[in-house]
């Protein structure tokens, strides 16, 4: 009897509403074909459940959506989604079957578990995390609860080390990429030209450049020697032009 009362309470009135609508549904189904109203029991029950706020299905947990702002409510994994995880959740919640029913309790798609039954206050989707399955219940022994907390500490420490190693690997990869980029030879600015006019123009510019370099070196030698006399200029009109800007020695 106690178990049945708790089950009734855990649904926060959903059962009562369902029974009421079941009666109405039966009444409407018995209406003659010419009746205006046509409701089914399933539709009435769905309407009833949609109006009832989420409540935690855990034994002796009275948490309901809206009671505490920080609470979250999680749907029990479906058989299609993850059968093993669903089995573990059902096992730790420890529901018994209804009196007179010789079968294991099976949650519906409306059944919810609140976040207070997880060590960190939220479920984890990492199978290695202790919060992969709810574990904080009133029926959980203190020794087992402490063990689960230690497991969570080890898991978080391992996660920190793993994240740090991953960051170091990313940094090392970035350094390797930069080193590879720095070792790539720089492309030459000069490009080969297959066009004949282009080749001729390049050859002309190269000759002018070489001539200017030779002239520059010769003038540097003259400046260093300090022999700027009339006889020196007489020998070379190009030198006169380069040094004085006058075209020829005769005009100088």
Phi and psi restraints in degrees (value plus and minus 20) as a CYANA .aco file:
   2 UNK   PHI     -81.3   -41.3
   2 UNK   PSI     -62.9   -22.9
   3 UNK   PHI     -82.3   -42.3
   3 UNK   PSI     -63.0   -23.0
   4 UNK   PHI     -84.0   -44.0
   4 UNK   PSI     -59.6   -19.6
   5 UNK   PHI     -84.3   -44.3
   5 UNK   PSI     -60.7   -20.7
   6 UNK   PHI     -84.8   -44.8
   6 UNK   PSI     -61.3   -21.3
   7 UNK   PHI     -81.2   -41.2
   7 UNK   PSI     -60.7   -20.7
   8 UNK   PHI     -83.6   -43.6
   8 UNK   PSI     -61.9   -21.9
   9 UNK   PHI     -88.5   -48.5
   9 UNK   PSI     -56.7   -16.7
  10 UNK   PHI     -83.0   -43.0
  10 UNK   PSI     -46.0    -6.0
  11 UNK   PHI    -108.2   -68.2
  11 UNK   PSI     -17.1    22.9
  12 UNK   PHI      33.3    73.3
  12 UNK   PSI      26.9    66.9
  13 UNK   PHI      69.9   109.9
  13 UNK   PSI     -24.7    15.3
  14 UNK   PHI     -81.6   -41.6
  14 UNK   PSI     -59.2   -19.2
  15 UNK   PHI     -83.8   -43.8
  15 UNK   PSI     -62.9   -22.9
  16 UNK   PHI     -82.7   -42.7
  16 UNK   PSI     -65.9   -25.9
  17 UNK   PHI     -83.0   -43.0
  17 UNK   PSI     -59.2   -19.2
  18 UNK   PHI     -82.4   -42.4
  18 UNK   PSI     -61.9   -21.9
  19 UNK   PHI     -84.8   -44.8
  19 UNK   PSI     -59.9   -19.9
  20 UNK   PHI     -82.6   -42.6
  20 UNK   PSI     -66.9   -26.9
  21 UNK   PHI     -90.8   -50.8
  21 UNK   PSI     -47.3    -7.3
  22 UNK   PHI     -82.6   -42.6
  22 UNK   PSI     -61.9   -21.9
  23 UNK   PHI     -82.6   -42.6
  23 UNK   PSI     -64.2   -24.2
  24 UNK   PHI     -84.3   -44.3
  24 UNK   PSI     -60.3   -20.3
  25 UNK   PHI     -81.7   -41.7
  25 UNK   PSI     -61.5   -21.5
  26 UNK   PHI     -83.1   -43.1
  26 UNK   PSI     -59.8   -19.8
  27 UNK   PHI     -83.5   -43.5
  27 UNK   PSI     -64.4   -24.4
  28 UNK   PHI     -88.1   -48.1
  28 UNK   PSI     -54.4   -14.4
  29 UNK   PHI     -86.9   -46.9
  29 UNK   PSI     -46.5    -6.5
  30 UNK   PHI    -106.3   -66.3
  30 UNK   PSI     -22.2    17.8
  31 UNK   PHI     -84.4   -44.4
  31 UNK   PSI     129.2   169.2
  32 UNK   PHI     -84.4   -44.4
  32 UNK   PSI     139.8   179.8
  33 UNK   PHI     -74.9   -34.9
  33 UNK   PSI     -48.5    -8.5
  34 UNK   PHI    -102.5   -62.5
  34 UNK   PSI     -19.1    20.9
  35 UNK   PHI     -87.3   -47.3
  35 UNK   PSI     136.2   176.2
  36 UNK   PHI    -103.1   -63.1
  36 UNK   PSI     -54.6   -14.6
  37 UNK   PHI    -117.2   -77.2
  37 UNK   PSI     110.7   150.7
  38 UNK   PHI    -155.2  -115.2
  38 UNK   PSI      78.3   118.3
  39 UNK   PHI    -139.4   -99.4
  39 UNK   PSI     131.8   171.8
  40 UNK   PHI    -130.7   -90.7
  40 UNK   PSI     141.5   181.5
  41 UNK   PHI     -82.0   -42.0
  41 UNK   PSI     -61.9   -21.9
  42 UNK   PHI     -82.0   -42.0
  42 UNK   PSI     -60.9   -20.9
  43 UNK   PHI     -86.3   -46.3
  43 UNK   PSI     -60.8   -20.8
  44 UNK   PHI     -84.3   -44.3
  44 UNK   PSI     -62.9   -22.9
  45 UNK   PHI     -85.4   -45.4
  45 UNK   PSI     -61.3   -21.3
  46 UNK   PHI     -82.8   -42.8
  46 UNK   PSI     -60.8   -20.8
  47 UNK   PHI     -83.4   -43.4
  47 UNK   PSI     -61.8   -21.8
  48 UNK   PHI     -81.7   -41.7
  48 UNK   PSI     -69.3   -29.3
  49 UNK   PHI     -87.1   -47.1
  49 UNK   PSI     -51.5   -11.5
  50 UNK   PHI     -88.6   -48.6
  50 UNK   PSI     -41.5    -1.5
  51 UNK   PHI    -112.9   -72.9
  51 UNK   PSI     -29.8    10.2
  52 UNK   PHI    -112.6   -72.6
  52 UNK   PSI     108.1   148.1
  53 UNK   PHI     -87.7   -47.7
  53 UNK   PSI     136.2   176.2
  54 UNK   PHI     -82.5   -42.5
  54 UNK   PSI     118.5   158.5
  55 UNK   PHI    -156.7  -116.7
  55 UNK   PSI     133.5   173.5
  56 UNK   PHI     -95.9   -55.9
  56 UNK   PSI     116.4   156.4
  57 UNK   PHI    -108.9   -68.9
  57 UNK   PSI     -23.4    16.6
  58 UNK   PHI     -87.3   -47.3
  58 UNK   PSI     124.7   164.7
  59 UNK   PHI     -82.2   -42.2
  59 UNK   PSI     110.8   150.8
  60 UNK   PHI      42.9    82.9
  60 UNK   PSI       2.8    42.8
  61 UNK   PHI    -129.3   -89.3
  61 UNK   PSI     101.1   141.1
  62 UNK   PHI    -123.8   -83.8
  62 UNK   PSI      -5.6    34.4
  63 UNK   PHI     -85.3   -45.3
  63 UNK   PSI     117.7   157.7
  64 UNK   PHI    -156.0  -116.0
  64 UNK   PSI     126.5   166.5
  65 UNK   PHI     -77.6   -37.6
  65 UNK   PSI     108.5   148.5
  66 UNK   PHI      83.9   123.9
  66 UNK   PSI     -38.0     2.0
  67 UNK   PHI     -88.9   -48.9
  67 UNK   PSI     -64.2   -24.2
  68 UNK   PHI    -151.3  -111.3
  68 UNK   PSI     106.9   146.9
  69 UNK   PHI     -80.4   -40.4
  69 UNK   PSI     -51.2   -11.2
  70 UNK   PHI    -101.9   -61.9
  70 UNK   PSI     -26.7    13.3
  71 UNK   PHI     -94.5   -54.5
  71 UNK   PSI     121.4   161.4
  72 UNK   PHI    -141.3  -101.3
  72 UNK   PSI     130.9   170.9
  73 UNK   PHI    -140.8  -100.8
  73 UNK   PSI     108.4   148.4
  74 UNK   PHI    -133.5   -93.5
  74 UNK   PSI     116.7   156.7
  75 UNK   PHI     -95.6   -55.6
  75 UNK   PSI     120.6   160.6
  76 UNK   PHI     -89.3   -49.3
  76 UNK   PSI     112.9   152.9
  77 UNK   PHI     -73.0   -33.0
  77 UNK   PSI     121.6   161.6
  78 UNK   PHI    -102.3   -62.3
  78 UNK   PSI     143.7   183.7
  79 UNK   PHI     -83.7   -43.7
  79 UNK   PSI     -56.7   -16.7
  80 UNK   PHI     -93.0   -53.0
  80 UNK   PSI     -57.9   -17.9
  81 UNK   PHI     -89.7   -49.7
  81 UNK   PSI     -73.8   -33.8
  82 UNK   PHI    -179.5  -139.5
  82 UNK   PSI      70.8   110.8
  83 UNK   PHI     -81.7   -41.7
  83 UNK   PSI     -56.9   -16.9
  84 UNK   PHI     -87.6   -47.6
  84 UNK   PSI     -63.1   -23.1
  85 UNK   PHI     -85.5   -45.5
  85 UNK   PSI     -59.2   -19.2
  86 UNK   PHI     -80.7   -40.7
  86 UNK   PSI     -64.3   -24.3
  87 UNK   PHI     -80.5   -40.5
  87 UNK   PSI     -61.7   -21.7
  88 UNK   PHI     -86.0   -46.0
  88 UNK   PSI     -61.6   -21.6
  89 UNK   PHI     -82.2   -42.2
  89 UNK   PSI     -66.3   -26.3
  90 UNK   PHI     -82.0   -42.0
  90 UNK   PSI     -57.7   -17.7
  91 UNK   PHI     -85.2   -45.2
  91 UNK   PSI     -64.2   -24.2
  92 UNK   PHI     -96.7   -56.7
  92 UNK   PSI     -48.4    -8.4
  93 UNK   PHI     -88.6   -48.6
  93 UNK   PSI     -50.4   -10.4
  94 UNK   PHI      41.3    81.3
  94 UNK   PSI      26.7    66.7
  95 UNK   PHI     -97.0   -57.0
  95 UNK   PSI     122.6   162.6
  96 UNK   PHI    -117.3   -77.3
  96 UNK   PSI     145.9   185.9
  97 UNK   PHI     -95.4   -55.4
  97 UNK   PSI     140.7   180.7
  98 UNK   PHI     -87.3   -47.3
  98 UNK   PSI     130.2   170.2
  99 UNK   PHI     -76.7   -36.7
  99 UNK   PSI     113.5   153.5
 100 UNK   PHI      66.9   106.9
 100 UNK   PSI     -26.4    13.6
 101 UNK   PHI    -125.6   -85.6
 101 UNK   PSI     103.0   143.0
 102 UNK   PHI    -112.6   -72.6
 102 UNK   PSI      19.3    59.3
 103 UNK   PHI    -155.6  -115.6
 103 UNK   PSI     137.9   177.9
 104 UNK   PHI     -90.0   -50.0
 104 UNK   PSI     126.3   166.3
 105 UNK   PHI     -83.7   -43.7
 105 UNK   PSI     112.3   152.3
 106 UNK   PHI    -144.2  -104.2
 106 UNK   PSI     102.4   142.4
 107 UNK   PHI     -91.3   -51.3
 107 UNK   PSI     133.1   173.1
 108 UNK   PHI    -113.8   -73.8
 108 UNK   PSI     159.1   199.1
 109 UNK   PHI     -90.7   -50.7
 109 UNK   PSI     -31.2     8.8
 110 UNK   PHI    -114.5   -74.5
 110 UNK   PSI     -28.1    11.9
 111 UNK   PHI     -90.2   -50.2
 111 UNK   PSI     116.5   156.5
 112 UNK   PHI    -152.5  -112.5
 112 UNK   PSI     132.1   172.1
 113 UNK   PHI    -141.3  -101.3
 113 UNK   PSI     113.3   153.3
 114 UNK   PHI    -103.5   -63.5
 114 UNK   PSI     143.8   183.8
 115 UNK   PHI     -92.6   -52.6
 115 UNK   PSI     -31.1     8.9
 116 UNK   PHI     -89.1   -49.1
 116 UNK   PSI     -31.9     8.1
 117 UNK   PHI    -114.6   -74.6
 117 UNK   PSI      -6.3    33.7
 118 UNK   PHI    -137.4   -97.4
 118 UNK   PSI     124.0   164.0
 119 UNK   PHI     -78.1   -38.1
 119 UNK   PSI     -65.1   -25.1
 120 UNK   PHI    -114.6   -74.6
 120 UNK   PSI     -11.6    28.4
 121 UNK   PHI      60.3   100.3
 121 UNK   PSI      -4.4    35.6
 122 UNK   PHI    -183.2  -143.2
 122 UNK   PSI     128.1   168.1
 123 UNK   PHI     -94.9   -54.9
 123 UNK   PSI     135.8   175.8
 124 UNK   PHI    -138.7   -98.7
 124 UNK   PSI     122.2   162.2
 125 UNK   PHI    -114.9   -74.9
 125 UNK   PSI     -10.9    29.1
 126 UNK   PHI    -112.0   -72.0
 126 UNK   PSI      97.0   137.0
 127 UNK   PHI     -79.5   -39.5
 127 UNK   PSI     -40.6    -0.6
 128 UNK   PHI    -102.3   -62.3
 128 UNK   PSI     -33.9     6.1
 129 UNK   PHI    -100.7   -60.7
 129 UNK   PSI     121.2   161.2
 130 UNK   PHI     -80.9   -40.9
 130 UNK   PSI     -43.7    -3.7
 131 UNK   PHI    -106.0   -66.0
 131 UNK   PSI      -6.2    33.8
 132 UNK   PHI     -83.9   -43.9
 132 UNK   PSI     -48.1    -8.1
 133 UNK   PHI    -152.2  -112.2
 133 UNK   PSI     118.6   158.6
 134 UNK   PHI     -82.3   -42.3
 134 UNK   PSI     123.5   163.5
 135 UNK   PHI    -162.3  -122.3
 135 UNK   PSI     -24.2    15.8
 136 UNK   PHI    -121.1   -81.1
 136 UNK   PSI      81.8   121.8
 137 UNK   PHI    -154.6  -114.6
 137 UNK   PSI     141.7   181.7
 138 UNK   PHI     -86.6   -46.6
 138 UNK   PSI     -48.0    -8.0
 139 UNK   PHI    -105.3   -65.3
 139 UNK   PSI     -21.6    18.4
 140 UNK   PHI     -98.3   -58.3
 140 UNK   PSI     110.8   150.8
 141 UNK   PHI     -87.9   -47.9
 141 UNK   PSI     130.1   170.1
 142 UNK   PHI     -81.4   -41.4
 142 UNK   PSI     -59.3   -19.3
 143 UNK   PHI     -84.2   -44.2
 143 UNK   PSI     -61.7   -21.7
 144 UNK   PHI     -88.6   -48.6
 144 UNK   PSI     -55.1   -15.1
 145 UNK   PHI     -86.3   -46.3
 145 UNK   PSI     -61.6   -21.6
 146 UNK   PHI     -83.9   -43.9
 146 UNK   PSI     -58.7   -18.7
 147 UNK   PHI     -82.5   -42.5
 147 UNK   PSI     -61.7   -21.7
 148 UNK   PHI     -84.4   -44.4
 148 UNK   PSI     -56.8   -16.8
 149 UNK   PHI     -86.2   -46.2
 149 UNK   PSI     -59.9   -19.9
 150 UNK   PHI     -84.3   -44.3
 150 UNK   PSI     -59.9   -19.9
 151 UNK   PHI     -80.2   -40.2
 151 UNK   PSI     -59.1   -19.1
 152 UNK   PHI     -86.6   -46.6
 152 UNK   PSI     -59.5   -19.5
 153 UNK   PHI     -81.9   -41.9
 153 UNK   PSI     -64.1   -24.1
 154 UNK   PHI     -84.7   -44.7
 154 UNK   PSI     -60.3   -20.3
 155 UNK   PHI     -82.6   -42.6
 155 UNK   PSI     -64.5   -24.5
 156 UNK   PHI     -86.1   -46.1
 156 UNK   PSI     -59.2   -19.2
 157 UNK   PHI     -83.8   -43.8
 157 UNK   PSI     -64.0   -24.0
 158 UNK   PHI     -82.2   -42.2
 158 UNK   PSI     -59.6   -19.6
 159 UNK   PHI     -84.9   -44.9
 159 UNK   PSI     -60.3   -20.3
 160 UNK   PHI     -83.5   -43.5
 160 UNK   PSI     -64.1   -24.1
 161 UNK   PHI     -83.7   -43.7
 161 UNK   PSI     -61.9   -21.9
 162 UNK   PHI     -84.8   -44.8
 162 UNK   PSI     -62.1   -22.1
 163 UNK   PHI     -85.8   -45.8
 163 UNK   PSI     -58.5   -18.5
 164 UNK   PHI     -84.7   -44.7
 164 UNK   PSI     -63.1   -23.1
 165 UNK   PHI     -83.2   -43.2
 165 UNK   PSI     -57.9   -17.9
 166 UNK   PHI     -85.2   -45.2
 166 UNK   PSI     -61.0   -21.0
 167 UNK   PHI     -83.5   -43.5
 167 UNK   PSI     -60.6   -20.6
 168 UNK   PHI     -85.2   -45.2
 168 UNK   PSI     -58.6   -18.6
 169 UNK   PHI     -84.6   -44.6
 169 UNK   PSI     -59.6   -19.6
 170 UNK   PHI     -83.8   -43.8
 170 UNK   PSI     -62.0   -22.0
 171 UNK   PHI     -84.1   -44.1
 171 UNK   PSI     -62.2   -22.2
 172 UNK   PHI     -84.4   -44.4
 172 UNK   PSI     -60.0   -20.0
 173 UNK   PHI     -82.2   -42.2
 173 UNK   PSI     -59.7   -19.7
 174 UNK   PHI     -84.9   -44.9
 174 UNK   PSI     -60.8   -20.8
 175 UNK   PHI     -83.5   -43.5
 175 UNK   PSI     -63.3   -23.3
 176 UNK   PHI     -81.1   -41.1
 176 UNK   PSI     -60.3   -20.3
 177 UNK   PHI     -83.9   -43.9
 177 UNK   PSI     -62.9   -22.9
 178 UNK   PHI     -84.2   -44.2
 178 UNK   PSI     -59.6   -19.6
 179 UNK   PHI     -84.9   -44.9
 179 UNK   PSI     -59.9   -19.9
 180 UNK   PHI     -84.8   -44.8
 180 UNK   PSI     -60.1   -20.1
 181 UNK   PHI     -85.8   -45.8
 181 UNK   PSI     -57.1   -17.1
 182 UNK   PHI     -91.2   -51.2
 182 UNK   PSI     -42.5    -2.5
 183 UNK   PHI    -107.2   -67.2
 183 UNK   PSI     -26.5    13.5
 184 UNK   PHI     -92.8   -52.8
 184 UNK   PSI     106.6   146.6
 185 UNK   PHI     -83.3   -43.3
 185 UNK   PSI     120.8   160.8
 186 UNK   PHI     -93.1   -53.1
 186 UNK   PSI     113.8   153.8
 187 UNK   PHI     -88.0   -48.0
 187 UNK   PSI     120.4   160.4
 188 UNK   PHI     -90.0   -50.0
 188 UNK   PSI     122.5   162.5
 189 UNK   PHI     -88.4   -48.4
 189 UNK   PSI     -54.8   -14.8
 190 UNK   PHI     -96.9   -56.9
 190 UNK   PSI     113.4   153.4
 191 UNK   PHI    -134.4   -94.4
 191 UNK   PSI     122.9   162.9
 192 UNK   PHI     -89.7   -49.7
 192 UNK   PSI     117.5   157.5
 193 UNK   PHI    -136.5   -96.5
 193 UNK   PSI     106.7   146.7
 194 UNK   PHI    -112.9   -72.9
 194 UNK   PSI     -26.8    13.2
 195 UNK   PHI    -102.0   -62.0
 195 UNK   PSI     113.5   153.5
 196 UNK   PHI     -82.0   -42.0
 196 UNK   PSI     -69.0   -29.0
 197 UNK   PHI     -79.5   -39.5
 197 UNK   PSI     -55.9   -15.9
 198 UNK   PHI     -85.4   -45.4
 198 UNK   PSI     -62.8   -22.8
 199 UNK   PHI     -82.4   -42.4
 199 UNK   PSI     -63.4   -23.4
 200 UNK   PHI     -83.4   -43.4
 200 UNK   PSI     -61.3   -21.3
 201 UNK   PHI     -85.0   -45.0
 201 UNK   PSI     -60.1   -20.1
 202 UNK   PHI     -84.6   -44.6
 202 UNK   PSI     -61.0   -21.0
 203 UNK   PHI     -84.7   -44.7
 203 UNK   PSI     -60.1   -20.1
 204 UNK   PHI     -84.9   -44.9
 204 UNK   PSI     -64.3   -24.3
 205 UNK   PHI     -84.4   -44.4
 205 UNK   PSI     -57.6   -17.6
 206 UNK   PHI     -85.2   -45.2
 206 UNK   PSI     -59.8   -19.8
 207 UNK   PHI     -85.1   -45.1
 207 UNK   PSI     -64.4   -24.4
 208 UNK   PHI     -81.0   -41.0
 208 UNK   PSI     -59.4   -19.4
 209 UNK   PHI     -83.9   -43.9
 209 UNK   PSI     -64.6   -24.6
 210 UNK   PHI     -84.3   -44.3
 210 UNK   PSI     -60.8   -20.8
 211 UNK   PHI     -82.6   -42.6
 211 UNK   PSI     -62.6   -22.6
 212 UNK   PHI     -85.1   -45.1
 212 UNK   PSI     -57.5   -17.5
 213 UNK   PHI     -83.9   -43.9
 213 UNK   PSI     -64.3   -24.3
 214 UNK   PHI     -81.9   -41.9
 214 UNK   PSI     -63.1   -23.1
 215 UNK   PHI     -82.9   -42.9
 215 UNK   PSI     -60.0   -20.0
 216 UNK   PHI     -83.1   -43.1
 216 UNK   PSI     -65.1   -25.1
 217 UNK   PHI     -83.5   -43.5
 217 UNK   PSI     -60.0   -20.0
 218 UNK   PHI     -84.9   -44.9
 218 UNK   PSI     -62.6   -22.6
 219 UNK   PHI     -86.4   -46.4
 219 UNK   PSI     -56.4   -16.4
 220 UNK   PHI     -81.2   -41.2
 220 UNK   PSI     -60.5   -20.5
 221 UNK   PHI     -84.4   -44.4
 221 UNK   PSI     -59.2   -19.2
 222 UNK   PHI     -83.6   -43.6
 222 UNK   PSI     -64.3   -24.3
 223 UNK   PHI     -82.7   -42.7
 223 UNK   PSI     -61.3   -21.3
 224 UNK   PHI     -85.0   -45.0
 224 UNK   PSI     -57.5   -17.5
 225 UNK   PHI     -94.5   -54.5
 225 UNK   PSI     -47.4    -7.4
 226 UNK   PHI      52.0    92.0
 226 UNK   PSI       1.6    41.6
 227 UNK   PHI    -117.4   -77.4
 227 UNK   PSI      45.0    85.0
 228 UNK   PHI    -117.1   -77.1
 228 UNK   PSI      46.7    86.7
 229 UNK   PHI    -124.9   -84.9
 229 UNK   PSI     154.6   194.6
 230 UNK   PHI     -85.1   -45.1
 230 UNK   PSI     -56.2   -16.2
 231 UNK   PHI     -86.5   -46.5
 231 UNK   PSI     -55.2   -15.2
 232 UNK   PHI     -85.1   -45.1
 232 UNK   PSI     -63.6   -23.6
 233 UNK   PHI     -91.5   -51.5
 233 UNK   PSI     -46.4    -6.4
 234 UNK   PHI     -85.2   -45.2
 234 UNK   PSI     -47.5    -7.5
 235 UNK   PHI     -97.8   -57.8
 235 UNK   PSI     -40.8    -0.8
 236 UNK   PHI    -167.1  -127.1
 236 UNK   PSI      88.9   128.9
 237 UNK   PHI     -84.0   -44.0
 237 UNK   PSI     -53.0   -13.0
 238 UNK   PHI     -84.6   -44.6
 238 UNK   PSI     -57.1   -17.1
 239 UNK   PHI     -86.4   -46.4
 239 UNK   PSI     -61.8   -21.8
 240 UNK   PHI     -78.9   -38.9
 240 UNK   PSI     -64.7   -24.7
 241 UNK   PHI     -86.8   -46.8
 241 UNK   PSI     -59.8   -19.8
 242 UNK   PHI     -87.5   -47.5
 242 UNK   PSI     -58.1   -18.1
 243 UNK   PHI    -106.6   -66.6
 243 UNK   PSI     -63.1   -23.1
 244 UNK   PHI    -125.1   -85.1
 244 UNK   PSI     -40.5    -0.5
 245 UNK   PHI      68.6   108.6
 245 UNK   PSI     -25.7    14.3
 246 UNK   PHI    -102.2   -62.2
 246 UNK   PSI     114.5   154.5
 247 UNK   PHI     -80.0   -40.0
 247 UNK   PSI     -63.4   -23.4
 248 UNK   PHI    -156.4  -116.4
 248 UNK   PSI     144.0   184.0
 249 UNK   PHI     -87.0   -47.0
 249 UNK   PSI     -55.0   -15.0
 250 UNK   PHI     -82.2   -42.2
 250 UNK   PSI     -58.4   -18.4
 251 UNK   PHI     -93.7   -53.7
 251 UNK   PSI     -45.4    -5.4
